[in-house]
């Protein structure tokens, strides 16, 4: 049901706008959790992730057991707060696995054994092929409705008609190509430390040293292009004991103040029990993109979007304060299918 | 689904976009427009048609019609207040493309993007 249909049925409906930053954070958390099962994780888009399962059979058992485990891990990540109905598919190659997942139900994964893969794909509609809408349309116009229709054609025919895209579609339909899962790049942890010539117990000194260590870690070449998500501060005490705190930033950051602030609070609330002889900062988890350079990366895009939205909210608030009413509007679909032009879209006050 | 985290949107503050703009049109013997006179800008609410009380805010300007491109008709919402419109796409002098429609219930003419 579209939004406009819902408004038509229920005029008092309250609409909520999507929150892509929240989705992105939740998806990143899910990816971190899935890495406890397999080190080869490939997020293809928000909400879709491929997991490399080579070698997992000896660890976790057959595919059904692996999928159960993944479902359990995802459920655990939910923490009982939110409902994430996940659909799981298991097959050789990303395309077949994705098609299997689209055929699965939330509580019923689909496993396609390798000897059934070609037959399974043959039954599918051409709509599952990752090709342009124009090529989809042309396939339908040519009467090619399922992948089996495509497999009956020679590869050269598809190539001559649709070029490289047609060749790729033919290879996917016949199962002759298997696209492997490519794990995402994760930088190694970055550690910086300092030895105190005389044991330090003064919090001001510790905070200053902490700031210097964070500065040094942020300028590390491996950190470039990544924002810090998880980091740890360790202290070796004069007495031989140790002190440690770990911080998970809600918003990954490459900003010194954002990183230092939570540790400063913990230093005040739960200070080390003795004088510190060695202090170390370890950046353990990273998110792609930086605050300074927000280009190309998906995380960086969402951060930029969040920044733009924040600026827009501030501007809207200032305008409303000055003029006593919101002068900003945004366009919503009302009846986009309507033959009456003025019924299709409407303006609504923008109230962040 | 994930938890909602944004301010709810007020659906009672909807204002229609692309509302018809009243124009005065002279037609020939074949009911085809020959001249179009701009009746000015109006601000309207959703579903509200312009009335005679609405004052034009810009000076009137008359253009002759160079060519009539396409004519089509829309009949809709017969179950409540019927909407019967005859749309005419024309080219005005100077080459500007404009879509006009005649409200067949009232005989009034409007300009609107299709």
Interface residues (C-beta under 8 A of the other chain):
Chain A: X7 X11 X12 X13 X14 X15 X16 X17 X18 X19 X22 X23 X26 X81 X82 X83 X84 X329 X331 X332 X334 X339 X340 X341 X342 X343 X344 X345 X346 X347 X348 X349 X351 X352
Chain B: X1 X2 X3 X4 X5 X6 X7 X8 X9 X10 X11 X13 X14 X15 X16 X17 X18 X19 X20 X46 X47 X74 X76 X77 X83 X112 X113 X114
